[in-house]
Amino acid sequence: MKSYLTSTIKQFEYYKSLGHKTLKDLTFEELQKEFAEDSNSISIIVKHLVGNMLSRWTNFLTEDGEKEWRHRDQEFIDSYTSKDDLIDNWNEGWQCLFDAVTPLKENDLEKIIYIRNQGHTVTEAINRQLAHYSYHVGQIVFLGKLLKGKNWKSLSIPKGDSSKYNTDKFSKEKSRRHFTDDL
């Protein structure tokens, strides 16, 4: 289970880095662009993620994950005034998550926590949020790619480079490591 906690933190760090790389390469206007009426801009997706993170991870082990002070519907109204404001908020959400997850110990994983009065083990709650955040970070990256077009810098293996990438990976000795260690 220790490897579960270590792996989970690395996975969260990985998704944070994918989102951050996308955010830094876009202008504030690009971050606010909605592709269709009632679609979510990257800015709105970030605001929703941060609202979720602050609600879920604040007093994670002792309070319901859906806080009374959270106003989820407001998360879908873009209120950022600058790119710096958006990125500061993004970092605040992730810091709240890491402050809650990093100190966890093996014996915490089977504790029951609640989200909207629904009981979850800590493991289940972590898995739920990891899936939720990866879903939204994927949206952020996809929208970033659409916005940048030919100027997009791949965040994984670029098209046409799979053989080169695999040759590099297979040229190294087998060893136990997390896939994010080389990023």
C-alpha positions in Angstrom: 0.0 0.0 0.0 2.9 2.3 0.5 3.6 2.0 -3.3 -0.1 2.9 -3.9 0.3 6.2 -2.0 3.6 7.0 -3.8 2.1 6.1 -7.2 -1.0 8.2 -6.5 1.0 11.3 -5.7 3.1 10.8 -8.8 -0.1 10.4 -10.9 -1.6 13.6 -9.5 1.7 15.4 -10.1 1.7 14.1 -13.7 -1.8 15.4 -14.4 -1.0 18.7 -12.7 2.0 19.1 -15.0 0.0 18.3 -18.2 -2.5 21.0 -17.2 0.2 23.5 -16.2 2.1 23.0 -19.4 -1.0 23.7 -21.4 -2.0 26.7 -19.3 1.4 28.4 -19.6 1.4 28.1 -23.5 -1.9 29.8 -23.9 -2.9 33.5 -23.7 -5.6 34.6 -21.3 -7.9 35.1 -24.3 -7.3 31.6 -25.4 -7.9 30.3 -21.9 -11.3 32.0 -22.0 -12.4 30.8 -25.4 -15.6 28.8 -25.6 -16.0 26.7 -28.8 -19.8 26.6 -28.6 -22.6 28.1 -26.6 -22.7 26.5 -23.1 -19.4 24.8 -23.6 -16.7 25.2 -21.0 -13.6 27.2 -21.7 -10.3 26.1 -20.2 -10.8 28.9 -17.7 -14.1 27.4 -16.5 -12.7 23.9 -16.3 -9.9 25.2 -14.1 -12.4 27.0 -11.9 -14.5 23.9 -11.5 -11.4 21.7 -10.8 -10.2 24.2 -8.1 -13.6 24.3 -6.5 -13.7 20.6 -6.4 -10.2 20.3 -5.0 -10.7 22.8 -2.3 -14.0 21.2 -1.3 -12.8 17.6 -1.4 -9.4 18.0 0.2 -9.9 20.6 2.9 -10.2 18.7 6.2 -10.3 15.5 4.0 -10.4 13.0 6.8 -12.8 14.8 9.1 -15.4 16.7 7.1 -17.7 15.8 4.2 -16.0 16.4 0.9 -18.9 18.6 -0.4 -18.5 21.7 1.8 -21.4 24.0 2.6 -19.3 26.9 1.4 -18.9 25.4 -2.1 -21.1 27.0 -4.7 -20.6 24.5 -7.6 -22.8 26.3 -10.1 -20.7 29.4 -9.7 -17.7 27.4 -10.9 -19.2 27.5 -14.4 -19.1 31.3 -14.6 -15.7 32.6 -15.7 -14.6 35.2 -13.2 -10.8 35.2 -13.7 -9.4 38.7 -14.3 -6.0 37.5 -15.6 -3.9 34.5 -16.5 -1.9 35.0 -13.3 -5.1 34.9 -11.3 -6.1 31.6 -13.0 -2.7 30.0 -12.5 -2.5 31.1 -8.8 -6.0 29.5 -8.3 -4.9 26.4 -10.1 -1.9 26.1 -7.9 -4.0 26.7 -4.7 -6.3 23.8 -5.6 -3.4 21.4 -6.3 -1.6 22.5 -3.1 -4.7 21.7 -1.1 -4.8 18.2 -2.6 -1.1 17.5 -2.0 -1.3 18.9 1.6 -4.1 16.3 2.2 -2.6 13.3 0.4 1.1 13.6 1.1 0.8 12.9 4.9 -1.5 9.9 4.5 -0.2 6.6 5.9 -1.1 3.0 5.0 -3.5 2.7 7.9 -5.5 5.7 6.6 -6.5 4.0 3.4 -9.4 2.0 4.8 -10.8 4.8 6.9 -14.3 6.0 5.8 -14.7 9.5 4.5 -17.9 11.1 3.1 -18.8 12.9 -0.1 -22.4 14.2 0.0 -23.0 11.7 2.9 -21.9 8.8 0.7 -19.2 6.7 2.5 -15.9 6.0 0.7 -12.7 4.4 1.9 -9.9 6.9 1.5 -8.6 4.7 -1.3 -11.9 4.9 -3.1 -12.1 8.7 -2.6 -8.5 9.1 -4.0 -9.4 6.9 -7.0 -12.6 8.9 -7.6 -10.7 12.2 -7.6 -7.8 10.9 -9.7 -10.3 9.8 -12.4 -12.2 13.1 -12.2 -9.1 15.3 -12.5 -7.6 13.2 -15.3 -10.9 13.6 -17.2 -10.8 17.4 -16.9 -7.1 17.7 -17.5 -7.6 15.7 -20.7 -10.3 18.3 -21.7 -7.8 21.1 -21.0 -5.1 19.5 -23.0 -7.4 18.8 -25.9 -8.8 22.3 -26.0 -5.2 23.6 -25.8 -4.3 21.5 -28.8 -7.3 22.8 -30.8 -6.4 26.4 -29.9 -2.7 26.1 -30.8 -3.2 24.0 -34.0 0.1 23.5 -35.8 1.9 25.3 -33.0 1.0 22.7 -30.4 3.9 21.1 -28.6 3.1 17.5 -27.8 3.0 16.6 -24.1 3.5 12.9 -24.8 5.0 10.9 -27.7 4.6 13.1 -30.8 3.0 11.6 -33.9 5.6 9.7 -35.9 8.0 9.4 -33.0 6.8 6.1 -31.5 9.6 4.0 -32.9 12.2 6.5 -31.7 10.6 6.7 -28.3 10.4 2.9 -28.0 14.0 2.4 -29.2 15.1 4.8 -26.4 13.0 3.0 -23.7 14.2 -0.5 -24.8 17.8 0.6 -24.9 17.7 0.9 -21.1 18.0 -2.0 -18.6 14.8 -3.3 -17.1 14.1 -1.7 -13.7 11.2 -0.7 -11.5 10.3 2.9 -11.9 7.2 5.0 -12.4 6.5 6.1 -16.0 6.6 9.7 -14.9 10.2 9.5 -13.7 11.6 10.2 -17.2 9.3 13.2 -17.9 
